[in-house]
């Protein structure tokens, strides 16, 4: 365990950065290169990558603490492995495709001088520099309704019809208390674990829901990170959408019961039908000549008819047997 010094200097040196990798070798290299000269413990949990990620880390970054899984355990379970192995007092979950600007982690850690803060996230930007959604309000059935019926896209500035994402509405010069920050860049006091019933998507929503019971969650826009967003799921777009839908449904089932979960499932399917109709009409208008319209039509057919339990897991994935209860505090 790191020694506890007084002041922020001691606090910053108690940060452990945890990256979960899955076939994103180039992104992992970029992230670790940015972390090379930072004074942080870095743990990479590799979920059975087949692209040479493990060999690259051993060769180029021997100072990294590497946990090599023989199967793909999913995002939350792998991060829990990192939590179990960390020596720091603060854990920064950082996606393998997220790169911190110099000093960003330090700025993020500073907000924990307030002992009431239990979690914080930084400002995420796309590679072109544009602002990315990185914090939001509570996930509610109304928020799902606005998402699925495209209301949040039609009136993005409306607090009524776009109630979930709040990043662009917040001041970008000071920390603000929020309900949730994204798991792509999430620093926490390790007082809760990820719920391992989630394989991928919405596990950060569920974790922040529990963390918020312990204290404040802050958005710190001065801590800047570039995030490629979804680097490990580009080739399986429909599965990503369907798995995100399933993650939301599981969240509602855990915290609000099966009736809420079933209603969320219904809303998700209505949303898929709406998109299928829109893209299908576009495909017909172009007589099938637009590859994009045809691709999107096939995507939403798959999402619409995805199993209620979610799409099949990758062939190299393994979900271990877990209790139906939420995870215990460390």
C-alpha positions in Angstrom: 0.0 0.0 0.0 1.2 3.5 -0.8 2.1 5.6 2.2 -0.5 8.2 3.0 1.0 11.7 2.9 -0.9 14.8 3.8 -2.2 17.1 1.1 -3.0 16.4 -2.6 0.5 15.3 -3.5 0.2 12.2 -1.3 -3.3 11.6 -2.6 -2.3 11.7 -6.3 0.5 9.2 -5.7 -2.1 6.8 -4.3 -4.0 6.5 -7.7 -4.1 3.1 -9.4 -5.1 3.2 -13.1 -6.9 0.1 -14.3 -7.3 -0.7 -18.0 -9.3 -3.6 -19.4 -8.1 -4.7 -22.8 -9.7 -6.8 -25.5 -8.1 -6.9 -29.0 -7.2 -3.2 -29.0 -3.5 -3.4 -29.1 -2.9 0.0 -30.8 -5.1 1.8 -28.3 -3.5 0.1 -25.3 -0.1 1.2 -26.6 -1.3 4.8 -26.9 -2.8 4.8 -23.4 0.2 3.3 -21.8 2.6 5.6 -23.6 0.7 8.6 -22.2 0.9 7.0 -18.7 4.6 6.1 -19.0 5.9 9.2 -17.3 3.1 9.5 -14.7 3.6 8.4 -11.1 0.8 5.9 -10.9 0.4 2.2 -10.5 -1.0 0.8 -13.7 -2.8 -2.5 -14.0 -3.9 -3.9 -17.3 -6.4 -6.8 -17.2 -6.4 -8.5 -20.6 -9.6 -10.4 -21.5 -7.9 -13.1 -23.8 -6.9 -10.8 -26.6 -5.8 -12.5 -29.8 -4.0 -9.4 -31.3 -0.7 -9.5 -29.5 -1.7 -7.1 -26.7 -0.1 -9.2 -23.9 3.2 -9.7 -25.8 3.3 -6.0 -26.6 2.8 -4.9 -23.0 5.5 -7.3 -21.7 7.9 -6.1 -24.3 7.3 -2.4 -24.3 5.8 -1.7 -20.8 7.4 -4.1 -18.4 6.5 -1.8 -15.4 2.8 -2.5 -15.9 1.1 -5.0 -13.6 -0.4 -7.4 -16.1 -3.3 -9.8 -15.4 -3.9 -12.2 -18.3 -7.2 -13.9 -18.4 -7.6 -17.1 -20.4 -11.2 -16.2 -21.3 -13.1 -12.9 -21.9 -14.7 -12.2 -18.6 -16.4 -8.9 -19.6 -15.7 -5.3 -18.5 -17.0 -5.3 -15.0 -15.5 -8.6 -13.8 -12.1 -7.7 -15.3 -12.2 -4.3 -13.5 -13.0 -6.1 -10.3 -9.8 -8.2 -10.8 -7.9 -4.9 -11.0 -9.5 -3.6 -7.8 -8.4 -6.8 -6.0 -4.8 -6.3 -7.2 -4.4 -2.6 -6.6 -2.3 -0.9 -4.0 -3.7 2.6 -4.4 -6.4 4.4 -2.4 -8.2 5.6 -5.5 -9.0 3.5 -8.6 -9.2 5.1 -12.1 -11.1 2.9 -14.5 -9.8 4.0 -17.9 -10.9 2.5 -21.2 -8.1 1.1 -23.3 -9.1 3.6 -26.0 -9.0 6.6 -23.7 -5.8 8.8 -23.5 -5.3 11.4 -20.7 -3.9 14.8 -21.4 -0.8 15.6 -19.3 -2.0 16.4 -15.7 -5.5 15.1 -16.3 -5.3 12.3 -13.7 -3.9 14.7 -11.2 -6.7 17.1 -11.7 -9.2 14.3 -11.3 -7.7 13.1 -8.1 -7.7 16.6 -6.6 -11.5 16.6 -6.2 -11.1 13.7 -3.7 -9.6 16.2 -1.2 -13.3 16.6 -0.4 -13.9 13.5 1.7 -17.6 13.5 0.6 -16.6 12.7 -3.0 -16.8 9.0 -3.8 -16.4 9.1 -7.6 -15.5 11.5 -10.4 -15.0 11.6 -14.1 -13.2 13.8 -16.6 -14.1 15.6 -19.8 -14.1 13.1 -22.7 -13.5 14.3 -26.3 -13.6 12.6 -29.6 -10.3 12.3 -31.5 -11.4 15.4 -33.5 -11.6 17.4 -30.3 -15.4 17.6 -30.1 -17.2 17.2 -26.8 -18.4 13.7 -25.9 -21.2 12.8 -23.6 -19.5 11.8 -20.3 -22.0 12.4 -17.5 -25.8 12.1 -17.1 -28.8 12.2 -14.9 -30.4 9.1 -13.4 -31.5 6.4 -15.8 -35.3 6.4 -15.7 -38.0 4.9 -17.9 -38.8 8.4 -19.1 -35.2 8.8 -20.2 -35.4 5.5 -22.1 -38.7 6.7 -23.7 -37.0 9.9 -25.0 -34.0 7.9 -26.2 -36.0 5.2 -28.1 -38.5 7.7 -29.7 -35.7 10.0 -30.8 -37.0 12.9 -28.7 -33.5 13.6 -27.3 -32.2 13.9 -30.8 -35.0 16.1 -32.0 -34.8 18.5 -29.1 -31.3 18.0 -27.5 -31.5 21.1 -25.4 -34.8 20.3 -23.8 -34.5 19.3 -20.1 -37.9 17.5 -20.5 -37.4 15.6 -23.8 -33.6 15.1 -23.4 -33.3 14.4 -19.7 -30.4 11.9 -19.6 -27.2 13.4 -21.0 -26.2 16.6 -19.4 -22.5 17.2 -20.4 -23.1 20.0 -22.8 -25.3 21.9 -20.2 -22.7 21.9 -17.5 -20.0 24.6 -16.9 -16.7 23.5 -18.4 -14.5 25.4 -16.0 -15.3 23.8 -12.6 -16.5 20.5 -11.1 -20.2 19.9 -10.9 -22.1 17.2 -9.0 -23.8 14.7 -11.2 -25.7 11.4 -10.9 -23.3 9.4 -13.1 -20.1 9.6 -15.0 -19.0 7.2 -17.8 -17.0 4.1 -17.0 -14.6 5.0 -19.8 -13.0 7.5 -17.3 -14.3 6.8 -13.8 -12.2 7.4 -10.6 -13.6 6.0 -7.4 -12.9 5.3 -3.8 -13.0 1.5 -4.0 -16.0 1.0 -1.7 -18.2 -0.8 -4.2 -17.5 -3.5 -6.9 -18.9 -3.8 -10.4 -22.0 -6.1 -10.5 -20.7 -9.1 -12.5 -24.1 -9.9 -13.9 -23.3 -7.2 -16.5 -21.0 -8.5 -19.2 -20.7 -5.2 -21.1 -22.7 -1.9 -21.1 -24.7 -0.2 -18.3 -22.5 -1.7 -15.6 -21.2 1.8 -14.9 -24.7 3.1 -14.6 -25.4 0.5 -12.0 -22.2 1.1 -10.1 -22.7 4.8 -9.9 -26.2 4.2 -8.7 -24.8 2.5 -5.7 -21.8 4.8 -5.2 -24.2 7.7 -5.1 -25.6 6.4 -1.9 -22.2 6.9 -0.2 -21.5 10.4 -1.3 -21.0 12.8 -4.2 -20.1 12.1 -7.8 -18.4 14.9 -9.7 -17.8 15.8 -13.3 -14.4 17.5 -13.6 -14.2 19.1 -17.0 -10.6 20.4 -16.5 -9.4 16.8 -16.5 -9.3 16.1 -20.2 -9.2 12.7 -22.0 -9.5 11.7 -25.6 -11.8 8.7 -26.1 -12.1 6.8 -29.4 -15.4 5.3 -28.1 -16.2 1.7 -28.8 -12.9 0.6 -30.2 -13.5 -3.1 -29.3 -17.0 -3.3 -30.7 -16.8 -1.6 -34.1 -17.4 -4.8 -36.0 -20.4 -5.9 -34.0 -22.5 -2.8 -34.0 -25.9 -4.6 -33.6 -24.6 -6.7 -30.7 -23.4 -3.5 -29.0 -26.8 -1.9 -29.3 -28.7 -5.0 -28.2 -26.3 -5.6 -25.3 -26.7 -2.0 -24.2 -30.5 -2.4 -24.3 -30.1 -5.6 -22.2 -27.9 -3.7 -19.7 -30.6 -1.1 -19.2 -33.2 -3.8 -18.7 -31.0 -5.6 -16.1 -30.5 -2.3 -14.3 -34.2 -1.8 -13.9 -34.7 -5.4 -12.9 -32.1 -5.1 -10.1 -33.2 -1.8 -8.7 -36.9 -1.4 -9.6 -38.3 -4.9 -10.2 -39.4 -7.1 -13.2 -42.3 -4.9 -14.2 -40.0 -1.9 -14.8 -37.5 -4.2 -16.6 -40.2 -5.6 -18.9 -41.4 -2.1 -19.7 -37.9 -1.1 -20.6 -37.7 -4.1 -22.8 -40.9 -3.0 -24.5 -39.6 0.5 -25.0 -36.3 -0.8 -26.5 -38.2 -3.0 -29.0 -40.5 -0.1 -30.0 -37.4 2.0 -30.6 -35.9 -0.7 -32.8 -39.2 -0.9 -34.7 -39.1 2.8 -35.2 -35.6 2.8 -36.5 -36.2 -0.2 -38.7 -39.2 1.5 -40.3 -37.2 4.7 -40.9 -34.2 2.9 -42.4 -36.4 0.5 -44.3 -38.3 3.3 -46.0 -35.0 5.0 -46.9 -33.8 1.7 -48.3 -36.9 1.3 -50.4 -36.7 4.9 -51.7 -33.2 4.2 -53.0 -34.3 0.8 -54.4 -31.6 -0.9 -52.2 -28.8 1.0 -53.9 -27.6 2.7 -50.7 -25.2 0.3 -48.9 -25.7 2.4 -45.7 -29.5 2.1 -45.7 -29.3 -1.6 -46.3 -26.8 -2.1 -43.6 -28.8 -0.1 -41.1 -32.0 -2.0 -42.0 -30.3 -5.4 -41.3 -28.8 -4.0 -38.0 -32.2 -3.0 -36.6 -33.8 -6.3 -37.7 -31.2 -8.0 -35.6 -31.7 -5.7 -32.6 -35.5 -6.1 -32.8 -35.3 -9.9 -32.7 -32.4 -10.2 -30.3 -33.1 -12.6 -27.4 -34.5 -11.1 -24.3 -31.4 -12.2 -22.4 -29.2 -10.3 -24.8 -27.2 -11.3 -27.8 -24.9 -14.3 -27.6 -21.6 -13.7 -25.8 -18.4 -13.8 -27.9 -17.1 -17.3 -28.4 -14.1 -16.6 -26.1 -16.3 -15.2 -23.3 -17.2 -16.8 -20.1 -19.5 -15.4 -17.4 -18.8 -17.1 -14.1 -21.6 -18.1 -11.8 -22.5 -15.1 -9.6 -25.0 -14.4 -6.9 -28.2 -12.6 -7.8 -27.4 -10.1 -5.1 -25.6 -6.8 -5.7 -21.8 -7.0 -4.8 -20.7 -6.3 -1.3 -18.7 -3.3 -0.3 -15.0 -3.9 -0.1 
